[in-house]
Amino acid sequence: MDDRGGSFVAVRRISQGLDRGNTCHSTSAEFVTGSTAWLGRGLSCVCAQRRESDARPSFDLTPTQEECLQRLQSRIDVPYDSSIVEHQESLRALWNAAFPEEELRGLISEQWKDMGWQGKDPSTDFRGGGYISLENLLFFAKNFPKSFQDLLRKQEGDRSVWEYPFAVAGVNITFMLIQMLDLEAVKPRTLVGATFLKFLAENDSAFDLLYCITFKLMDNQWLSMRASYMDFN
């Protein structure tokens, strides 16, 4: 995924610039252009091949996959806590990335509604996604700033009629991906979950990258459906 022209460029094993010290990554890069990415396409193909009549298989993990899954699960298990300084700083960093030209008046402020939080205290919206949902938003903002800004400021498509709350949508996407990939299980119970763990073993940022891809695809689907705010759930 890249910001050139506002389109996504899928990058397979793109950990060269991300987490170089991590054990769960590869340094080779294979570039694929298009509206979706290698990660999203791979999982979509797996889902398409899965039939409801199929028996639920069991998948064993390699030591590397198990290590990477446990690291991701440790992130998933962390709730957002407004009393933790690190969490406060991450929230401020998200604001600065979203609105660098506007000073944040406080962690509880009416300003947060401009980002698509439900109220003036965004901490109340993290219950479904936890701290990792904030990390996902911040990853998106820092690594793909143009795509992030396009979605935040509704710069693609006709946004005057169709609208959704940007930040709350981001939290929901984190929750949805965790459930879809069954990431809280000890080991994958579906083929799509097992396939994702192969990607995760290649690139420790695979979940964050999939999050960015999914956000973009959700926005495209929202516009194509001509959905309204009432359709958000």
C-alpha positions as CSV (number, residue, x, y, z in Angstrom):
1,M,0.0,0.0,0.0
2,D,1.4,3.4,-1.0
3,D,0.2,7.0,-1.1
4,R,1.1,7.7,-4.7
5,G,-2.1,8.8,-6.5
6,G,-4.2,7.8,-3.5
7,S,-4.1,4.1,-4.5
8,F,-2.9,1.1,-2.6
9,V,0.3,-0.7,-3.6
10,A,0.5,-4.1,-2.1
11,V,3.9,-5.1,-0.8
12,R,4.7,-8.6,0.0
13,R,7.1,-9.0,2.9
14,I,7.7,-5.3,3.2
15,S,9.3,-5.4,6.6
16,Q,12.5,-3.8,5.3
17,G,11.4,-0.5,6.7
18,L,9.4,-1.8,9.6
19,D,10.6,-3.5,12.7
20,R,14.0,-4.5,11.4
21,G,14.9,-6.0,14.7
22,N,12.0,-8.3,14.7
23,T,12.5,-12.1,14.3
24,C,9.2,-12.5,12.5
25,H,9.9,-10.9,9.2
26,S,11.6,-11.3,5.8
27,T,13.8,-8.8,4.0
28,S,12.8,-9.6,0.4
29,A,10.2,-7.5,-1.3
30,E,7.7,-8.3,-4.1
31,F,5.5,-5.5,-5.3
32,V,2.0,-5.9,-6.6
33,T,-0.1,-3.0,-7.6
34,G,-3.9,-2.8,-7.5
35,S,-6.9,-1.9,-5.4
36,T,-6.3,-4.7,-2.9
37,A,-3.1,-6.2,-1.5
38,W,-1.4,-9.6,-1.5
39,L,-2.5,-10.1,2.1
40,G,-6.2,-9.2,1.4
41,R,-6.3,-11.2,-1.8
42,G,-4.7,-14.2,-0.2
43,L,-7.2,-14.3,2.6
44,S,-10.1,-13.7,0.2
45,C,-9.1,-16.6,-1.9
46,V,-9.0,-18.8,1.2
47,C,-12.4,-17.7,2.3
48,A,-13.9,-18.4,-1.2
49,Q,-12.6,-21.9,-1.1
50,R,-14.1,-22.7,2.3
51,R,-17.5,-24.4,2.2
52,E,-20.0,-24.5,5.0
53,S,-20.1,-28.3,4.7
54,D,-16.4,-28.6,5.3
55,A,-15.4,-30.2,8.6
56,R,-13.5,-27.8,10.9
57,P,-9.8,-28.7,10.5
58,S,-7.1,-28.4,13.1
59,F,-3.9,-26.5,12.3
60,D,-0.6,-27.0,14.0
61,L,1.8,-24.0,14.3
62,T,5.5,-23.8,13.7
63,P,7.5,-22.4,16.6
64,T,7.9,-19.1,14.7
65,Q,4.2,-18.9,14.0
66,E,3.4,-19.7,17.7
67,E,5.8,-17.0,18.9
68,C,4.3,-14.4,16.5
69,L,0.8,-15.3,17.5
70,Q,1.6,-15.0,21.1
71,R,3.1,-11.6,20.6
72,L,0.0,-10.4,18.7
73,Q,-2.3,-11.9,21.4
74,S,-0.4,-10.0,24.0
75,R,-1.2,-6.8,22.2
76,I,-4.9,-7.8,21.8
77,D,-5.2,-8.5,25.5
78,V,-4.3,-4.9,26.5
79,P,-7.3,-2.7,27.2
80,Y,-7.1,1.0,26.7
81,D,-6.4,2.6,30.0
82,S,-6.6,6.4,30.2
83,S,-4.5,6.4,33.4
84,I,-1.5,5.0,31.6
85,V,0.9,7.7,30.3
86,E,1.9,5.6,27.2
87,H,-1.8,5.3,26.2
88,Q,-2.3,9.0,26.7
89,E,0.7,9.8,24.6
90,S,-0.4,7.5,21.8
91,L,-3.8,9.2,21.8
92,R,-2.1,12.6,21.5
93,A,0.1,11.2,18.8
94,L,-2.9,10.1,16.8
95,W,-4.4,13.6,17.1
96,N,-1.1,15.2,15.9
97,A,-1.0,12.9,13.0
98,A,-4.6,13.5,12.1
99,F,-4.7,17.3,12.6
100,P,-1.0,18.6,12.7
101,E,-2.2,22.1,12.1
102,E,-4.6,22.2,15.1
103,E,-3.5,22.0,18.8
104,L,-5.4,19.5,21.0
105,R,-6.9,21.2,24.0
106,G,-7.2,18.1,26.1
107,L,-7.7,14.3,26.1
108,I,-11.3,15.1,26.9
109,S,-12.4,17.7,24.3
110,E,-15.2,18.3,21.8
111,Q,-12.4,18.3,19.2
112,W,-12.4,14.5,19.2
113,K,-15.7,14.5,17.5
114,D,-14.0,15.9,14.4
115,M,-12.1,12.6,14.1
116,G,-15.3,10.6,14.3
117,W,-15.4,9.6,18.0
118,Q,-18.8,9.4,19.5
119,G,-18.2,11.9,22.3
120,K,-15.6,14.2,23.7
121,D,-13.8,11.3,25.5
122,P,-12.4,8.8,22.9
123,S,-11.4,6.4,25.7
124,T,-15.0,5.3,26.0
125,D,-15.0,4.0,22.4
126,F,-12.0,1.7,22.8
127,R,-13.9,-1.0,24.7
128,G,-14.5,-3.2,21.7
129,G,-11.0,-2.9,20.2
130,G,-8.7,-2.2,23.2
131,Y,-5.4,-0.5,23.0
132,I,-4.4,-2.3,19.8
133,S,-7.2,-0.5,17.9
134,L,-5.5,2.8,18.8
135,E,-2.1,1.3,17.7
136,N,-3.8,0.3,14.4
137,L,-5.1,3.8,13.8
138,L,-1.7,5.3,14.6
139,F,0.1,2.8,12.4
140,F,-2.2,3.8,9.5
141,A,-1.6,7.5,10.1
142,K,2.2,7.2,10.3
143,N,2.9,4.8,7.6
144,F,0.3,5.8,5.0
145,P,-0.5,9.4,5.8
146,K,-2.2,10.3,2.5
147,S,-4.5,7.4,2.5
148,F,-5.3,8.0,6.2
149,Q,-6.0,11.7,5.5
150,D,-8.2,10.9,2.4
151,L,-10.4,8.7,4.6
152,L,-10.4,10.9,7.6
153,R,-11.3,14.0,5.6
154,K,-13.6,12.1,3.2
155,Q,-11.6,13.3,0.2
156,E,-12.7,10.4,-2.1
157,G,-16.1,10.0,-3.5
158,D,-19.2,12.0,-2.8
159,R,-19.2,12.4,1.0
160,S,-21.9,15.1,1.4
161,V,-24.7,12.5,1.8
162,W,-22.9,9.3,2.8
163,E,-20.9,9.4,6.0
164,Y,-19.6,7.2,8.7
165,P,-17.7,8.0,11.9
166,F,-14.0,7.5,10.9
167,A,-12.4,6.7,14.3
168,V,-15.2,4.5,15.5
169,A,-15.1,2.6,12.2
170,G,-11.4,2.0,12.8
171,V,-12.1,0.5,16.2
172,N,-14.8,-1.7,14.8
173,I,-12.4,-2.9,12.0
174,T,-9.9,-4.0,14.6
175,F,-12.5,-6.0,16.5
176,M,-13.9,-7.5,13.3
177,L,-10.4,-8.7,12.1
178,I,-9.7,-10.3,15.5
179,Q,-12.9,-12.2,15.4
180,M,-12.7,-13.1,11.7
181,L,-9.1,-14.5,12.1
182,D,-9.9,-16.1,15.5
183,L,-6.8,-14.6,16.9
184,E,-7.7,-15.2,20.5
185,A,-7.6,-19.0,20.0
186,V,-4.6,-21.0,21.1
187,K,-4.1,-22.1,17.5
188,P,-6.1,-21.4,14.3
189,R,-9.4,-23.2,13.8
190,T,-10.0,-22.1,10.2
191,L,-8.0,-22.0,7.0
192,V,-8.1,-18.3,6.8
193,G,-6.7,-18.0,10.3
194,A,-3.9,-20.4,9.5
195,T,-3.1,-18.6,6.3
196,F,-2.9,-15.3,8.1
197,L,-0.4,-16.7,10.6
198,K,1.9,-17.7,7.7
199,F,1.8,-14.0,6.7
200,L,2.4,-13.0,10.3
201,A,5.5,-15.2,10.5
202,E,6.9,-13.4,7.4
203,N,6.0,-9.9,8.6
204,D,5.3,-9.0,12.2
205,S,3.3,-6.0,11.0
206,A,0.9,-8.2,9.0
207,F,-2.1,-7.4,11.3
208,D,-1.5,-3.7,11.1
209,L,-1.1,-3.8,7.3
210,L,-4.2,-5.9,6.9
211,Y,-6.0,-3.4,9.1
212,C,-5.0,-0.5,6.7
213,I,-6.1,-2.6,3.6
214,T,-9.4,-3.5,5.3
215,F,-10.2,0.2,6.2
216,K,-9.7,1.2,2.5
217,L,-11.8,-1.7,1.2
218,M,-14.5,-0.9,3.7
219,D,-14.6,2.7,2.5
220,N,-14.8,1.6,-1.1
221,Q,-17.7,-0.7,-0.2
222,W,-19.4,2.0,1.7
223,L,-19.4,4.3,-1.3
224,S,-20.4,1.7,-3.7
225,M,-23.4,0.8,-1.5
226,R,-24.3,4.5,-1.2
227,A,-24.7,3.7,2.5
228,S,-25.9,6.2,5.0
229,Y,-25.0,6.8,8.7
230,M,-28.0,4.6,9.6
231,D,-26.3,1.7,7.9
232,F,-23.1,1.9,9.9
233,N,-23.8,-1.0,12.3
